Amino acid sequence: MSRQIIHTDRAPKAIGTYSQAVRAGDTVYLSGQIPLDPASMQMVGGDFEAQTRRVFENLKAVAEAAGASLDHAVKVTVFLTDLANFAKVNEVMAQYCHEPYPARAAVGVAQLPRGAAVEIECILHLG
């Protein structure tokens, strides 16, 4: 099975040795996104909700570059430096992913790149 690298300028450039997403067959693996503005490559300001919305906008842009949407998500993993923010993630996620919702995990972590409070990765299925 061949791999196709997915890239869009509508999401932040990779800040390490990874691709924004990789398609293998009918599955697309989206790398974790933090609240970076794709134009400036700086963390967005504002509260946790604004940061989470930026993360989902980044994921949405990568999904669209793969010819899909976040409604194709089958698995979402949320990394939070404060699990007290989990309810806010639910509120924002419901605006980007619709029923039936994907499987999901939430993981509390001590630290994320660039001091982010949230990072989200997901897997899409296009079949």
C-alpha positions as CSV (number, residue, x, y, z in Angstrom):
1,M,0.0,0.0,0.0
2,S,1.4,3.4,-0.9
3,R,1.5,6.4,1.4
4,Q,0.4,9.9,0.3
5,I,1.7,12.9,2.3
6,I,-1.0,15.5,2.9
7,H,-0.1,19.2,3.2
8,T,-1.9,22.5,3.3
9,D,-0.9,26.1,3.9
10,R,-4.2,26.6,5.8
11,A,-2.7,24.7,8.7
12,P,0.6,25.3,10.6
13,K,3.7,23.9,8.9
14,A,5.3,20.9,10.7
15,I,7.6,22.1,13.5
16,G,9.5,18.8,13.5
17,T,10.2,15.6,11.7
18,Y,6.6,14.8,10.8
19,S,4.0,15.5,8.1
20,Q,0.6,17.3,8.7
21,A,-1.1,14.0,7.7
22,V,-0.4,10.7,5.9
23,R,-2.9,8.8,3.9
24,A,-2.5,5.0,3.7
25,G,-5.3,3.5,1.7
26,D,-8.7,4.8,2.9
27,T,-7.2,5.9,6.2
28,V,-5.7,9.4,6.9
29,Y,-3.6,9.9,10.1
30,L,-3.6,13.6,11.1
31,S,-0.7,14.7,13.3
32,G,-1.4,16.5,16.5
33,Q,-2.3,20.1,16.2
34,I,-1.7,22.8,18.8
35,P,-3.2,26.3,18.7
36,L,-0.7,27.8,16.2
37,D,-1.9,30.3,13.7
38,P,-0.9,29.0,10.3
39,A,0.1,32.4,8.9
40,S,2.3,33.6,11.8
41,M,3.3,30.2,13.3
42,Q,2.6,31.8,16.7
43,M,0.4,30.5,19.4
44,V,-3.1,32.2,19.3
45,G,-4.1,34.4,22.1
46,G,-7.3,34.3,24.0
47,D,-8.9,31.8,26.4
48,F,-8.8,28.1,26.3
49,E,-11.9,28.0,24.1
50,A,-10.3,30.2,21.4
51,Q,-7.2,28.0,21.5
52,T,-9.2,24.8,21.2
53,R,-11.2,26.3,18.2
54,R,-7.8,27.1,16.5
55,V,-6.8,23.5,17.0
56,F,-10.0,22.3,15.4
57,E,-9.7,24.8,12.5
58,N,-6.2,23.4,11.9
59,L,-7.4,19.8,11.9
60,K,-10.3,20.8,9.6
61,A,-7.9,22.4,7.1
62,V,-5.8,19.2,7.0
63,A,-8.8,17.0,6.7
64,E,-10.1,19.1,3.8
65,A,-6.6,18.9,2.1
66,A,-7.1,15.1,2.3
67,G,-10.5,15.4,0.5
68,A,-12.4,14.8,3.7
69,S,-14.0,16.5,6.7
70,L,-13.9,16.0,10.4
71,D,-17.1,14.0,10.1
72,H,-14.8,11.3,8.6
73,A,-13.0,11.1,12.0
74,V,-13.1,7.6,13.5
75,K,-10.7,8.3,16.4
76,V,-9.7,11.5,18.2
77,T,-7.1,11.8,20.9
78,V,-7.0,14.9,23.0
79,F,-4.0,15.9,25.1
80,L,-4.6,18.4,27.9
81,T,-2.3,19.9,30.5
82,D,-5.4,20.5,32.7
83,L,-8.2,17.9,32.6
84,A,-10.5,20.6,34.0
85,N,-10.7,21.9,30.5
86,F,-12.3,18.7,29.1
87,A,-15.8,20.0,29.2
88,K,-14.8,23.0,27.0
89,V,-13.2,20.6,24.5
90,N,-16.5,18.7,24.3
91,E,-18.4,22.0,23.6
92,V,-16.0,23.0,20.8
93,M,-15.7,19.5,19.4
94,A,-19.5,19.3,19.0
95,Q,-19.2,22.2,16.5
96,Y,-16.8,20.4,14.3
97,C,-17.7,16.7,14.6
98,H,-21.3,15.5,14.4
99,E,-23.1,12.4,15.4
100,P,-22.3,9.6,15.3
101,Y,-19.2,10.9,17.1
102,P,-15.8,9.3,16.7
103,A,-14.1,7.2,19.3
104,R,-12.0,9.4,21.6
105,A,-9.5,9.4,24.3
106,A,-8.5,12.3,26.6
107,V,-5.0,12.2,28.1
108,G,-3.7,14.5,30.9
109,V,-0.1,15.4,30.2
110,A,2.5,17.5,32.1
111,Q,3.6,19.6,29.1
112,L,2.9,20.1,25.4
113,P,5.0,21.8,22.6
114,R,5.4,25.5,22.8
115,G,3.5,25.6,26.1
116,A,0.2,24.7,24.5
117,A,-2.7,23.8,26.8
118,V,-4.3,21.4,24.2
119,E,-3.2,19.2,21.4
120,I,-5.5,17.0,19.3
121,E,-4.8,14.3,16.7
122,C,-7.2,12.2,14.8
123,I,-7.7,9.4,12.3
124,L,-10.0,9.7,9.4
125,H,-11.6,6.9,7.3
126,L,-12.5,7.8,3.8
127,G,-14.2,4.5,2.7
